[in-house]
């Protein structure tokens, strides 16, 4: 599919998603070995964005399954369209169809099968399947995923086994609220997402918000990088950095000063306690010290 | 198992070197099982390279399974491939039990022996009535024989979380109409009207998080409370409650995995080796913050019943504790504080920590005896408001 990790990295970068060495190799291995990538790390470090970047690179649709407590096969895999089946039955009756066997096989044909995200991903080639926040689902659902991800096939009792002609690219994300079973992780490539360093984060901001002045982007990145070291309840992620740059740009700012920073702090910090803490820091000194 | 002498010189078979590396990882407690090793080899074959960089990433992506593994992985990788010193040196030292282990295993061995050798010769009736007395005795004032009996009684403990409704709907005799099953039934009858089928939301116990103070001031109770936590964690399988256990002392340690041992003595020995800070001081506020930052806020405390088992002696800043308790209170469904000292005559929550924490506590209960722990279990279940 691709020549190697380096080429894949270049292609991912054209979509505005900058990857480091490890992630480039992870993506390459995932594509070639048909392995899901298991993404763990703090919120806002680009786990979910990876899936959409991969979808863009492969020019494939992104199929997303958001996990939640109590999710089960009929919500994740497939369901029958009962109202339409019933209508069909009535229509057949009105038309005087008497062949019960034929009617039965018609009722449970693909026509009336509603594909939920997992089945959609198996049926769509190529496709990128994002199983988001898998740690929110129950153990039973994990076991079910395990089966699906080992075989890339699904058995519908009335229809038989549906197999993907070529397996989808699968990205699983977890926020580590709960230990995901090792059996599932073993099937996957494990990648830990850290907050990026200054240079890479600046490059990401520049790529995602090209209209923002270089000076402003550098200042925003520097302040966010410093805020992450301040023991906040919720350290800002890359997504927040991008949001902040965009917000400041929308206000017509070309550079950051303490007053402007305080006025737009809500784009970066999502807890009152964190905002108070940031206010207690001397932002103008911070900006001056960075020499930005 | 004899360790292969480490000589990853180019002449040596590359696969053997890589498999040896996986073995070294396993020695350092990274779960690099055979299927992971196969993925590792497949990944390297695909990358077609034996560059250090590629070996590092291929291994890290395939052999690790958690953030904790990554640090061990880096350590073993450096030791194995730079070969500054024999590999066994570092990897073997890491899991070596801490001194605390000896203390506890000695004690555990003693009680285990006591149970087997001079088994209770008393008739069942005496046992039952003594159990009744024991239920109300302060756990700090027990003799060794009474402790052993208490442990047996505690083994039956279950801590079930308060039930809550889930979004999941299952067939039921009454409730809302279940269109899926009703229409399926209709289809069976060729479209003739059929009996309505119903469905109702499933209830599920809320998760329970136990934060267990193992600092010096809790010493008389720590062993018994650890047994209690073990019984609760073990029973979580049958009660379908998700139970997490942490110890707090000079640092926060997650011991849920260690508590999964079936045998209480083995579990407690594992906990002892995982918890290097028994009988130290406590900084409840700091510890609580560590818990909330690393686990609680991400979701472990969300909607859960959080039980703090502590006497509330705070060496740190009470204001920090108060702030963290407020935070916990906002996240958790209910916060229960069990204090073994509460039952002492003349007790008033005057310890700075306890006073700071109380405004954010939903239920403040005793925690000194078996009866008190039973009451705690009832509070967790939502059956009683203390």
Interface residues (C-beta under 8 A of the other chain):
Chain A: X4 X5 X21 X22 X25 X26 X28 X29 X32 X33 X35 X40 X68 X69 X70 X72 X74 X79 X80 X82 X83 X85 X86 X89 X90 X93 X100 X107 X135 X136 X175 X176 X177 X178 X179 X182 X185 X186 X189 X190 X191 X192 X233 X234 X273
Chain B: X31 X33 X35 X36 X39 X42 X43 X46 X47 X53 X54 X57 X58 X60 X61 X62 X64 X65 X66 X67 X69 X70 X166 X167 X168 X179 X180 X183 X184 X186 X187 X190 X191 X202 X242 X256 X257 X292 X293 X295 X297 X298 X299 X300 X302 X323 X327
